[in-house]
Amino acid sequence: MNDSFWSLPPPPPSPPTVRILPRKVDKSAVTFICFNARSLKDRKKTADVLALLTTHEADVCAISETWLSPDVHNQEVLPRDYVVLRKDRLGGCRPAGGVALAIRPHLQPKRLQELEGRAEIVWAQIKANSLRFLVGSAYRRPNADTAYNSALLESIELAAAEQQNFDGCFLMGDFNIDVCWQTEPPRARAAPADEFLSAFTTMALTQHIKTPTRTTDRSENILDLFLSDIPELVAAASVVCGVSDHDALSVTLSVSSFRPITAPCELFDFRRANWNAMNDVLQGRLRPVLQKTDVLEAWESWKKTVLECAEEYIPKRRVGGKRKTLLPWMSAGLKKLIKIRDDLFRAWLGNKTADTRECFVSARRSVQKALRAARDNWLWKLGKGPSGSREIWRYINSKTKVSTNTVNFESQGKSVSEPREVAAGFSAVFQSNFSRAGNIFPLMRRLTPCVNSTTTKLCELVCSSAEVHNRLQQIKVNAAAGPGGLPAPLLKYCAATLAPSLAHIFNKSLESGELPADWKTAAVTPIFKDGEKNKMQNYRPISVTSLVGKTLERIVRDKTLEYLEKENVIPSCQHGFRAKRSCTTLLTGTVDSWTAILDATSGAHIHAVFLDWSKAFDKVPHPRLLSKLQHYGIDGQLLKWYENFLVGRTQFVRFHGASSEPSEVASGVVQGSVLGPLLFKIFVADLPEMVKNSTLIQYADDATVLNKITSQEDADDLQEDLCNIDIWCANNGMILNAKKCKVMDITHARVPLQYEYTLGDSVLEYVDKELLLGVHISSDLRWHAHTEIVRAKAAQTLSFAARNLRGCTPRVKRVAYLTLVRPVMAYGLPAWHPKTQDNINRLERVQKRAVHFIYGRNPPPVREQNIMPFPMLLKYNDLNFFKKCECGETDFNARARIIQGRVLRGDDGLHPRLQPPPTRTVFGQRAFSFRVVEPWNDLPPVLKDSTATQFPALLKQQLWSEFQSVL
């Protein structure tokens, strides 16, 4: 783009020159910006709002007329480095109203909802330089009725009652009251201005804005106010150019509060590394390590040598120490144009003539056009170039994921935002999840007998240089280094040189049963699960461990798993973290069998109990796990190695550059480690032996017990199994959350059959719908409810994409639909199926909306879109899953109910036709094993003979060919 693109159009005749003196700005002072947005989600205003916030770098932003709805995320309309407190106006036939406060995290904002009531106002507490302030953002709509005004006045009265508990109070917003502010005291011109003036007087508030904030051809009014009860704290208050028909307010306090920035640090610049020279030097320097017999000494020597070579042959670059650029499309030319516009605005305020007004208005239009063009141009280029895919997802994540830096957490009843305090708070919460040995040891005396013990033993392991080399090469370049500081690129690009010495250290570790401290230390990152984001209990600890330690873990895991699978230790009902098994295999098999039961017998009942363990991965007691490892044949030095791996581990929480003090990992399997899932499967491997009368299905820590119920005796059998599971939990230090455990009567009978089931002293609640591995199971095993939930979620995601990717190319939009929206509708489709035309149409409508979003009002023909119509997608998923089962890609017997049909005349003898299982009702024909037979029989032999890798592409060609032949 050339400079002429950004130039202003020829201005009208020059107005009289107004000298604008430069103002000295204290960059550490607390600043406010208050403006009327008149729709934050208006695509045309997005660039204007972001430019306003970036230009003024305000600490507190008070926004009125946001016009937002709950489905719009904060980070879609405002920068991610603000804590956004919103109150949207709900209801009404069109978007309107709404207020928001956007506050920098270093001011430790805390919302005070108890002061807000029904009014369109947001109150919050902020802290600056050891002072506590009460801040409010309000909006009063024009011609508001008495009830509306009363609600706002009532909120101000509530704030007045709490005012004495703060060092100062600031109230701002668009009040739309007719007051003459130039007189002293101010004079109300019309009701209800007198009531608001009385309320302001009660709080001893001073109004600092004396310049009109809304100017038309006929009038000038001060509608946007900034009030404070300590006028001495207000260093400057002025009117600046806004984003709607109102001007904005800019206020600076004489209070300092430094905004933290990332501390500068030096990182390896791997793009400039001399890998050849480094490998040559490492080969010689690592030879002495091969002579060391002590694993701890060998590791420290190895690590020191590798890091010294890295310092010599890998240059470093300095990062951090600067604030990040929030708007990648904001150029120096745009900033210059904004400055020219603001200068002309101040010139107009100083000399209000028609010429100065026309000059400013012309400049404002040009800046708006340039800002919007710059953002649209940046969006259009998004996704192009070698790093295009990374840029797309960086942008999408910035609009979907809430930065934990903008969350004010609650720790021990206090609001904390300083990184070190937050890290310490998370560390205390994660520590409370562990089981202490003293609490579990008495229960461990009653050991649950394990019948699936083994006769052979696995006592020792040996790893070769080739295995280590293979594992090092599989490391992802962008993997986190973890404790120890050995980065992923170094290990990957020097794999051949490092493998012999690392194999020596690994074997010494396996021989001695010792692990270096670096391999037993974890840097924990809190990952949000669900619920309120400021509650630390709603975060899951994910551990980042040493990459070298993980390499050894992978080798040990593979060899241990091979032994356990050979000895049939892992029960067949366990689908979690197993090769050739997944959520889809569990769901498909379960739903298929349930459908067969309900179809076979009229009025059949299946009672399914959905179990919920509390902090299952963190509660695993190490002594009990080690005893099970020994019982299953893991013995000798390998058992000693496992014991050393589990016992004596430490972890610390890392949060935005700050770290908590290290703490002991008293129990549990490490979430984020390689061995964690395997160890948990071993720990619960004996649980199926407690279920003698019913059926148990498991996916890691998700367990469901079910039984076909025809009489009280069947219910008693299910209750007996539940009691056995409860005993198993007590013996193994696990806790069932009885309030979250539910029971469902799965049936087509008109009259439910509900027996009472208990866990401990708690009676289980019956539900008509329950979530099983991401699929909503209804008690009638039909999919109307799940289809509607999926449709609503997909439509909401599509609306998000439409709001944020409108200016992108069709290619980017198509990628967004295929990766964000369609997987929501397609998840688990072999298990559930929107068989009815009504359900299919509901999902198809979402896809039609997506096509118009991608291609506009006149989309190309369906084949050129290269997006499967939804009925075709359903057929594709069924056939693709069946082919994986046929080729052994999944450990699921898809032919369990399918009958080998007789060969008909004209059929290929090598590919006999399949016959669907017998069904009694139309409902039974909706099962996967029934509906997949006919499409499979219709496939040409070349597809049936293809490999599992070739099949998807060939199947797509076949389906598109059939689709075009119908047109």
N, C-alpha and C positions, 0 to 999 in steps of 0.2 A: 504494500500500500504506500502511495506517495504522500508527501506532506500536504498536498492540496486537498486530499480527502478530509483532513481534519480542520481545514481553514474555515473561518466564519464567512458567511455571505457578506456582501458589501453593506455596511451599517448605514443607518440614516444619518442626516447631518450631525456632526459632532456636537455634543452638548458642552456647556461651560465646564472647564476643567475643575475637578474637585480633588484636592490633595488628600490622599489617604495615608496617614502616618503608619509605619509598621508598628505592630503591637508585640510587646515582649510576652512570650508564652512560657509558663512553667510546665514542663512536660510531665512532671510528677503530680501536678494538681488534679484533683478529682473533677471530671467534666461531665456535664449532662447535655443530651440532645433530646428535644421534644418536638414531635411532628405529627401531623395528621396524614396518614398514608392513603386513605381512601382506597383500600384493597392492597394488601401485601402480596396476594397471589396473582395479581394482574401481571401477565408476562411482560407487558410493555413497561411497567414501572420497576421491574426487578433490578435492572441495571441502575436506575436512578437511586433506589433505596440503598443498594450496596455501595454505590459511589459516595452517597451522603455519609454513611457510617464510616467508610474507610477514610474519607477526607478529614472528618472531625475527630476520629479515634476516641469517641466518647466512652466513658466508663459506665454510664447509666443512660439507657435509651428508653424514653417513654413514648409509646406509640398509641394513637387513637384511630378508630375506624380501620381496624385490621381486616375485617371482612373474612375472617378465617373460620374454618370448620374443623372438628376434631380429627378428621382423616388427614389433614395437612401437617406434616412434621415441622417442628421448629426450624431444623437445619435446612429445610427447603427454601425458606424465605428470609432467614437471617444468618449471619456468619456463625460458624460452629464454636467460636471462642466466647460466646455469651451464654449465661444461664437465662433462659427465657421463661418468664412467668406470664401465662396467658389467661384471659377470660373471654371466651368467644360468645357471641350472641347466638343462641340456639333458636330454632324455629323460624317462622317467617317465610314468606314466599320468595325472597331473594336475599343474597348476602348483604349484611349491613352490620354496623356497630362493631363492638369488640375492642378490648384494650390489651396492652401488653407492656411488660417491663423486661428489658434485656440488660443484664448486669454482668460485668466482668467477674470471673470467679474469685479473683484476689480480694474482692470486697465482701466475700463470704455472705452472699444474699440468703435470706431465709424468708419464705413467704408467710404472711400472717393472714390466713384465710378467714380467721374468726372476726376480723374487722371489716370484711367485704360485704357480707350479707348478700342481698339480691341486686346490688347496684353494679353498674359497669365501671368497676374500679379494681385495681390491684394494689395491695399494700405489701411492703417487704421491709425487712431490716437489713441494713448494710453496716459494715465496720470499716473504718478508715482511720489509720493512725491512732488506734486505741479508742476511737470515738464511735458511738452507736447512733445511727440515724434512722429515722422512720421516713420511708419514701413511698409516695403514692402516685399512680398514673390513672387518671379518670377521663371519662367521656360522658358528656351530656348531650343528647341529641336535640336538635332544634325543635321547638314547639312541644317539648316533652310534657306529658300529662302529670297530674298531681302525684300519682302513685310512683312514677318514675323518679320525680324530684325528691319525694320523701325517702325513697330507698337510698339515694345518693347522700342526702343530708344525714340520714341515720348512720351511714358508714363513716361520715366525717365526725359525727358525735362520738362514735365508738373509738375512733383514732384519737380524739381529744382526751378521752378518759385514760388512754395509755401514753399520752404525750410526755408525761412527767418521767417516764422510765427511759427516755432517750435523750441524747445530747443535742438533738436538733431534729426538725421535721421539714420535709420538702414535699409539696404537693403540686403536681403539674398536669396539664392536659387541655383538651378542647372542651370548655365549659359552655360556650354559646350563650353567655349571659350578657345583657345590655347594661353596661356600667361605664360611667365616665371615670377613667382611672387617672386623668390629669389633675383632678381636684383633690384636695386633702381635707377631710377624708373622702374616699371615693364615693360617688353618688350613683345610686341605682336609677335607671331610666324606666324600667318596666319590670313587672313581676316575671319570674320569681327571683330576680337578682338581689332583692333586699334580703331574702332568706339566706342566700349563699354568703352575702356580705356579713350577715350576722354570725354565720357559722365560722367564717374566716376570722372575724374579730374575736370570737370565743377562743380560738386556737392561737391568737396573737400572730396571725400570718400577715406578712408583707408581700405585696405583689410587685415584682421587679421588672415586668415588661411594660414599657411605656410607648412602644412603637406598634402601630397597627399590624396585625398578623394576617389579615385577609383584606385585600384591596380589589375592588371592582371599579367599573367605570362610574358608578354612582355613589359608592360609600367606602369608608375605611373603618374597620372595627378591630378591637383587641379581643379576640375570641380565645386564643391560646394563652394560658396563664402559667406563670411559675411563681409559687408562693413559698415562703420560708418563715420560720419563727425566730431565726437568728440572722438578720440582714447583714451583720458584720462578716458572716462567713462567705457571702456572695461577692467574689472579687470582680466578676464581670458577667453581664447578662445582655445578650443582643439577639436581634432577629437576623436569620440567615435564610438563604434560598432553600425552599422546601421541595417536596415532590408532588404536591397536589395544589389545589387552589388556596391552601393555607401556607404561609411561610413557617419555617422551623425556628425553634428557640435553641440558642447555644448559651450555656451557663458554665462558668468556671468558679470553683470554690477555692478559698484560701486554705485548703486542707490537702496535704500531700499523701499519696498512697502509691507506692512504686509497683508497677505491673511486672511480675516476674517474667524472665525470659530464660530459655534453655542455656545452661552453662556451656561455654565452648569446650570442645574436646577434639582430639585427633583420632582419626580412623584410618585404617589401611586403605590405600587406593589400589585395588587389585587390577584395575585396567592398565596400570603402568608397571606391574610387577615383572621381574625378570625370572620367569619360572624355570627356564633351562639352567641358568646359573645356580639358582637356589637348589634345584634337585641334585646337581652335581656336588655341591658343597654338603648338602644333607647326607648324601650317601656315605661320605667319609666320616662326618662328625657323629653319626648315629651308631657306628660300629661298636664303640665301647658299651653301649647300652645292652648289646647282645651278650655281654659277659657278666652282667649283673644278675644275681639270683634272687634278691629281695625285690618284690613287686613295687613297694612304696618308693624305694630308692631308685629303681629303674624308671618309674613314671616321672618322678621329679626331674631326673636327669634328662629324660626324653623331652619333657615339656619345656624345660629351660633351653635345650639345644634348638628346638623348633622355633620357639619365640625369638631367640637371638638371631637366627637366620632370617626370620620374617622382618625383623627390624633392619637388617642389612639390605635385603633385596626387594622389599615392598615399600614404596614411598607412602607417605601419609598425607592426608588432607584435613584441613581444619573445618569443622562443622559446628553449628550452633552459635550461640551468642548474639543472634539477630532474630528479630520477629519475622515470622513467616509472611510471605506475600499472600494475602487472602484472595486477591482478584488477579488471576494470570492474564486477563485481557486488559488490565489497567496500565496503559503505557505512559511514558513521560509526556507525550503530546497531549493525551487526554487530561492529565493533571494540569498542564499549562492552560488548556481551554477552561477547565473548571475554575482556575484562579482568575482568569480574565472575566468569566461570568460573575464570580463573587465580587470582584472589584467593581464591576459595573452595577451590581446590586447595591453595594454600599454607596456608590456614587448617586444612585437614584434615591436612596434613603436620605442622603444629605441635601439633595436638590430635586424635589419632586416636580419635574416638568414633563410635558409630553415627549420631549426629545429623549430625556434620560430614561423614561419608561420604555419607549420604543426600542432604544438601544439595548436595554437589559433583556427585554422580552425576546428580541432577536437572538441575543447571545444564549439565552436559556433554551430556546428551541434548537439551536445548533448543537449545544452540548447534549441535549436529550437524544438528538438524532445520532450524534457521534458515539455516545455511550451504548445505545441500543445496537447500533451497527457493529461496534467492536465486540460486544458480547455474542451477538448472533454469528458473526464471522468466526469467533473462537469456537462456538458450539459446532458450526458447520465443519470445521477442520478437525474436531475431536475424533480420535480414532484413526487418523491417518499417520503414516510414517511407521518406522520399525517398532516404536514403543506405543503404538496406537491403542492396542488392547489394554495395556497397563493404565493408560490415561483414562480410558472409558471407565474402568472399574474404580479408579481413584476418585473420579468425579461422582459416580453413582454411590460409592460408599460414603462420600462426604455429605450426601443428601439423605442417607438412610441411617447411618450409624451415629449414635450420640457419643461424643467424646466424653470420657470419664473426667476429663479436666474441667468440664462445665457442670459437674454434679456435686452438690454439697451433701456429703454423707453425714449420717448420724452415727456417732460412736459413744456408747455409754450415756445416752441422753443429751449429748452435745453435738452441735453442728461443727464439722471440721472440713476444711478445704486445703490446708497446707499439706503438701505431698508426704512429708515425713509422718505427720499425725495420721493421715489416711492409711499409709502403709502399716503403721503400728495397729490401727484399728482392725484392718483386715487380718493381720496376723493373729490377733486375739480371737477373732471370730472363727478362723480356720482351726485354731488350736482347740476351741471348744467342741469341734466336730469329732475329735479323736476319742477312742475308748481307752481308758486307762487299764493297765494290766490288773491292778488291784480290784477293779470292779468285775472283771470277767473271770478271773482265776477260779473262784468258787463254783461258778457255773460250768467250768470246763471239766470238772470231775465226772459229770454225767455225760460221757462221750457218746455221741450217736454212732451206733455200729455201722461201719461201711462194708457193704457186701461186694462192691466192685473193686476189691483189692487185686494186686498183681503178683505174679510169681517171679517175674524177672525184675531186675533192678537197673537203674541208670545211675552210676556212681561217679563217673568222670567224663569230661569232655576235652577234646583237643581241637584247636582251630588251626588251619593252615594259612600261609601267606596269601594264597590265591583267594580264600574265602574273605579275608580281611580286605584285600585289594578290591574285590567285587563289591563289598559293602561300602567302602569309601567312595567308590565311583558313583554309587547310587545316591549319595547325599545331595540334597538340593542346594544350589548355590546360595539361595536366600534364606536358608535355615538359620535360626537363632543359635548363636555360639554357646550360650549357657555358661555356667560357672566353669572357670578354667581359661576362658578367653581365647580358645583356639577356633578361629573362624572357619566357616564351611568351605569357602573357595580354596583355602590353604590345604585342607584335608583332601579335597577332591582333585585338585590339579597336581598334588604331590603324592597321589595314592600309591603309585608304583614304588616310590622311594620309601614311603613311610610304612608300607605293609609288613615287611619282614620284622622290623623292630617292634611294631605294635602287636604282631602275632606272638612274639616272644613275651611281651608284657601280659597279653591276654592269657597265654598258657600258664604263666607264673601265677596270675591271679586265680585261675581255675584250680591249679595244683594246691596253692596255699589256702584258698578260701578267703583271701583278703581283697578288699577293694580300696583304692585311694580315696581320700576324702572328697576330691573334686567330683568323683563319679557318684557320690552319695549326698551331694548337695543340690538343692533345687531352688531355682528362682521362680517364685509363684506369681502368676499374673491373674488377677480377678477377672472372670468372664461373666457378664450378666446373663441370668437365666430368664426370669420373668418376675412380675410384680412391680413394686416401686423401686425406682433406680437409686434412691438415696438410702435404701436399706442394705447394709452390708451382708445380711443373711441371704439376700437374693442373688448372690454371686457365687460362682463355682471356681474353686482353685485349680488352675491348670499349670502344671509344673514344666519349666524349661530346664532340662538337664544337660550334662556334658555330651557333646556330639561323639566324642571318643567312647564314653561310657555307653551311649546308645548303640554304637557299632557292636560292642561286645554283647549287649542285651539282645540284639537281633540274631546274632549267631546262637546264643544260648536258647532264645525263644524257639527258633526253627528246629533245633535238635531235640529240645524237650517236647515240643508239640508233635514231632514225628514219632517219638516214643509213646506219648500218651494216646495218639490216634491209633497206633498199632495195638496198644493194650486196651483200647475201647474204654478209656477212663472218662472222657468227655461224653456225657449222655446224648442220645440222639435228639432229645427235645430241646437242646441248647442250640440256638441259631446265631447268637451274638459273637462277633469277632472270629468267625470261622470261615475257612476257605470254602467257596462254592455255596455259601449260605448268606442270607441277607434278610432284611425286614420283609422283602417281597416274597421270599420263599416261605417264611413263617405265615404271613398273612394269607397267601394263596392257599396253602395247605389247610389252614384252620377254617377259613371261610368256605372252602369247597366241602370239607367234611361236615360242617354245620348245615350247609344247604342240603346235603344228601340226607342228613337225619330228619330235617324238617319236611323234606319232600317225601321220604319213604313212609312216614307215619302221620296221619292226620292228627293234629292237636298235640304233637310232640313238644316236649319242653327240654331245654338245655339251660342249666344254671351255671353261669360263668362268674367266678370271683376274681376280680382284678386286684392284685396285691401291690402295695406301695411300701418299699423299704425307705427308712429315713437315713440319708447320708451313707448309703450302702458301701461305696468304695472306701470311705474314710473310716468306717467302723470295723473293718476286718482285723481281728486280733492276731498279731504275729505268731504267738506260740501255737495257736490252733491251726493256722495256715501251715506252719512248718510240720506239725504232726500229720497233717493230711498229705503233704508232699512226701513224707517218709512212708506213709501208708500206701501211697500209689507207686512206690518203687524209686523215688528220688532219694538217694542215700549217699553216704560216703562224703568225699570232698565236694561234690556238687551240692549236696544238702548244706554243707558248711558254707559254701559260697552264697547260696540263697539266703541263709541266715544272716550272713554279713551284709548282703544286699538290702535286707529288710530292716535290720536292727541297727540303731545308731545313726539313722539318717537325720539330716537337718534341712530346714527350708527357711527362706526369707521372702517376704513380699516386696516386689518391685513395683513402684507406682510413680510414673512421670519423673524418673531420674532419682528418686529417693528410695531408700531401702530400709526395711524394718530390721530389728535385731534377729539373728538366727534363732530358731526354735526347734525343739525335738519333734520328730514325727513319731508319735507314740503308737500309732496303729494305722491300718489302711494300706491299700496298694496305690502307688503314686499315679494320679491322673495326669496323663501327658507323657508317661514313660512307655517304653516298648513292652516291658514285661507285665505292666499293670493289668491289662485285660486278660492275659493268660492266667495270671495268678488268681484273679477273681473267678474265672471259670473253674479253676481247680478247687477253689474254696467252696463253691456251690455245687460241685459235681455230685455230692451225695444227697442233695435235696430231693431228687426224684424218688429215691428209695423210701422217703417218708410218705409219698403219695401212692397208696396201695390200691385204692378203689376208684380213683378218678384219673383224669388226664391232666398232665402239666405241660405247659409250653413256656419256654424261656427265651428272652433275648437280653443277655447280660443280666442287669438287675431288674428287668421287667419280667414279671411272672404272672401267669394266669392259670387258675385251676378250674376245671369244668367237668360236668358230669351230666349224662342224660337222666332226667328225673321222671319216673313213672309212679313213684310211691314214696311214702315216708321213709322207707328203708334206704332208698337211693339218696334222699336228702341227709339221712344219718351217716351214710358212707362219706358224703362230701364233707359233712361237719367233722367227722373223725379225721379226715385228711387235713382239714384246716387246723385242728388241734395238734396234729403231728408237726405241721409246719411251724406252729407257734412254739412248740417244744424245741424244734430244731433251731429256731431263732434264739431262744433263750440259751441253749447250749453253745451256740456259736457267736454270741455277743452281738447279734443283729437285732434291730428294732423295727417292727412293723408299725407304720402309721395307720392305726385303725380308722381314723377319721377320713382318710383318703382311700381306704380299701372299699371297693364297691362290689355289689352283686347285681347281675342282670338275668332276668328270665327271658331267654331267647325262644320265641314261639310265634306261631300264627293263630293260636287258639284265642277265642274271644275273651275267655275268662283266664286271668293270670293264675299261676300256681306259685305261690310265694311262701316258702318255709323260712323260719328264722335261722340265720347263721351268725355265729359269734367268733370273735378273735379276742381271747382273754375275757375281759369284762364288757367289751364293746359289741353292740349289735350292729351288724353291717347294714348299710342303707341300700335299698333297691333303686336302680336308675333305669331310665329308658334309653339312654344314650351314653356311651363311654368311648374315650379315645384310646385306641390300641395301636401303638407304633405309628402315629400320625394319621390313622384312618378312624373316622367316627363310626362306631358300630351301633346300629339301632337294634332295639329288642325284636323287631320283626324281620331283621336282616335284609331290609330294603334300603335303597341308597338315596332316597329323596333328601333326607336331612344332610347327609354328607355332601351330596351334589350341590346343595344350596350354600353350604359353608365354603366349599371349595370355589364355587362361582363368585361368591361375595369377596373372598380373599383375592382371587385372581383379578376381579374387576377393580378392586382397590389398588392392587399393585400396578395394573395397567394405567389407572388414573395418575398414580405417582409418576410413571414413566412419561405419560403425556404432558404432565406439568413441567417436568424437568428436562426432557429431551426433545421438546417441540422444534427447536432450531437445528437439530442434528440431521445428518444424512439418513436416507432410508436404510442404508446398511447398518448403521449404529442402532436405529430403532428396531430393526429386525433382530439384531443380536440381543437387544434388551428384552424383546418379547420372548424369544426362544430360550433365554437363560433365566429370566425373572418370572415371567407370567405362566408360560405353558407348563413348566415343571410342577407348578402348584396344582394344575388340573390333571396332570398325567401321573402323579406319584401313586404308586401301588396299583396301577390300573389292571394288571392281571388278576389281582385279588378282588377288587371291587369293579363294578361295571355299570355305567349309567344306562341300563338296558332299555328303559322306556324312552320313547321319542321325545317326551317332554323334558326329561333330564338331559338328553343329548342336545336338544335345541337350546337349553339354557347355557350350556358350555359353548356351543357353537356361536352364540351371540357375542360372547366375550371375544372369540377369535375374529369375528367380523369387525368388531370395534377396533381390534388391534390392526387389522389390515388397513382400515381407513386412517388410523394413526400413522402407520408406516408410509403408505403411498398417497395419502390425500383422498380427495373426493372421487377421483377416477382411478381406482387401482387397476393394475394390469390383469390379464387373465390368470386364473388360479394356478395353472402350471408354471407360468412365469414368476409367480410369487415365490414358488418353491417352499410353500408352507402347507403341510398336509391338512386337508379338511378333517374335521374332528372324527367323523365316522371312520375315515381311512386310518387315522392315528390309533383308534381303538383296535382295529383289526391288526395293524402293524405291531402293536405292543403284545397282543396275545400270541401271534405267530412267532415273533422274535423270542419271547420267553419260552415258548414250547420248543423251539429249535435248540435253545441253550440247554434245556432239559434233555433233549434227545442226544446231544453231543457230549453230555457230561460236564458242561460248563457250570451247571448248578447241581447241587446235591438234593434234587427234588424229583420224586417219581411222578411225573405228569401223567403217566399211563396207568396209575394205580386203579382207576375206575374205568378207563377206556378199554373197549373190547376190540380185539383184533378181528376185523371184518373179513368176510369171504371175498375172493377175487371175482370181480364181475367181468363179463365179456368186454373186451376192449381195454381192460385195465393192464397196467404194467405189472408183471408178476414179481418184479423186484420191489415194488412199492404197493403192497396190499392196502386196501382201504381200511380206515379205522371206523369203528362203530361207536357212537356215543353211549354212555351208560344209560340204562333204563330210567326213565323219570315218570312220575305220576302226575305232576302238575307243570304248568308253565313256569312256575317259580323255580323248579328244579332245572329247567333248561337255561337258567341264567348262570349256572355254575361254570367255572372256567373249563373243567373237564368235558362239559357238554358243548359249549359254544365254540371251542377251538377246533373241533373235529371236522366240521364241514369246510371251513376255510383251508384247513391243512390238506384235506383230500383234493381240493380244487387246485392246489399248487402244481406246477409242472415238475416232472422228475428232476430237472437240472437244479431246481432250488432245494429239493429234498436231499440231493446228493452233495450239495455244497457244504463247505466247512462253516463253523460258527462265525468265523471272521468274515467270510465272503457273503454270508446270508443276508445281513442287513441291507447292504447296497443292492443286491439282486432283488430282494423283496420290495424295496422302494421302487425300482424300475418296473416290477410286475404290477404293483398297485397303481402306479401312475398310468401305466399302459391300460389297465382295466378302467380307470377313471376316464381317460380320454375316449375310449371306445364307447362309453355310455353317452358321452356328450353328443 
